[in-house]
Amino acid sequence: MRLIHGKGIGVRRAEVRRLLAKRDDVADFFDAPPERGGSGATVVVLIPGT
């Protein structure tokens, strides 16, 4: 899944990632590739079946 939060000064990005880090159904998350938003979007990998 890709969450688009915008680049800005990184406040929303940090908030999104803080929430993702607490979830049991999230395997990983990272910046999207440049052509898909770069640091303005976070790619989230979910754990199947959760």
N, C-alpha and C positions, 0 to 999 in steps of 0.2 A: 504494500500500500504506500502511497506517496502523500504526505501531508505538506501542504503549501502554507508557509507561515510568513513569507517575505524576508528580505534581507535586513533592512533597517539597521539597528544597532545591536541586534541579537537578543533582545529581552524576550520576545515571544518564542524564539527558537530554544532558548534555555528553559523556558517554562514548559514547552512541549516535551523536551527531552527529560526533564526532571519527572514529569508524569509518566512517561514511557518507561523509565528505569524502575518504577515501582510496580509495574504490571507483570503478573505471572504469565500472561499469554504472549509476551513479546520476547522473541529470540534475539533480535539485534535491531539496531537502527543506526543510520549514517547519512551523511550528506548525499543528496541526489547527484548524479553526474551533471556536468555543466550544461549539457543540452536538455536536461530535464529540470533545471532550476538551481543547481549547485547548492550553495549555502542557504538559499531561500526556500529550500524544500528538504524534508527529511523522509528518507525511505525507511519503512518499518517492515521487518520480517516477523510474521506471527508464527507461533507454534501451532502446527496442525492439530485439530481435534480438541482445542481448549476453549 
